[in-house]
Amino acid sequence: MENVSIILSDLDGTLFHNDKSISDYTKEIIKKLQAKGLLFGVCTARAKVNAVKFLDGIEPDIFISNGGGMITYRGEKIYNCEFSVEEVRRLIDKTFEVFGKDAIISADNEKGLYSNSQEELGDKFWTFNDFLDFREPCMKMCIQSLDKEKVSLVANCLGQGQIDFLPFSDIPWYKLSKKDATKEKAIEALGRKLGLPVSQIAAFGDDFNDIGMLRLCGKGIAMDNAIEEVKEAASEVCASNEEDGVAKWMEKNLL
């Protein structure tokens, strides 16, 4: 595919196996693509400081992290979209008002991931914070709930339509970010910065927050393990994450 210049891959459920590992085969294919002159990037909801801990042997040219809140290109930050300290405080206070004082939430920024959960959260790469006096800007906040109506009450405390909020398919949480801190908005910003049309990007994903990205890019590829909504938005489906679907597609179509 001569028109593909950039490959962007989600991590969880996509480039990662279910145990969060990346096969040596996948790492080798990525190196071959980069040696050929193509740009490889990750596009993940994870904070960058969290995600890099799983990428041993991979050096992405592009890093879209925090669900689209930040882009780094070859080590240089080129995009940043985050809630201010005041906005974060308003969201936290509204969450406790709507869900009660026992609400479980998380928030992330460039420094890391914070949560008030007393139990293990995800991969343990988080810092406990009760959020009673949390005052930091953040790119993403999550609420442990599947109650869309209550989550929308929290989101709208910053104004109608100012927040993008989506559920996760595999865990009972909602993600909240600024409307311009989505994967697709970050990719548009990346294209402008590099002077490349999004039609030259091939993107891989599996969950709700990948839908806009797959629809936007020239090639939007869903994993075989993706939810049906993602498969419907994609231009094609590749093998599952457990079968190294991203690497197999890249080897077949780009090498």
Secondary structure, DSSP 8 states (H G I E B T S, - for coil): -TT--EEEE-IIIIIS-TTS---HHHHHHHHHHHHTT-EEEEE-SS-HHHHGGG-TT---SEEEEGGGTEEEETTEEEEE--B-HHHHHHHHHHHHHHH-TT--EEEE-SS-EEE--SS--TTS--EE---TT----BSEEEES---HHHHHHHHGGG-TT-EEEEE-SSSS-EEEEETT-SHHHHHHHHHHHHT--GGGEEEEE-SGGGHHHHHHSSEEEEETTS-HHHHHHSSEEE--GGGTHHHHHHHHHH-
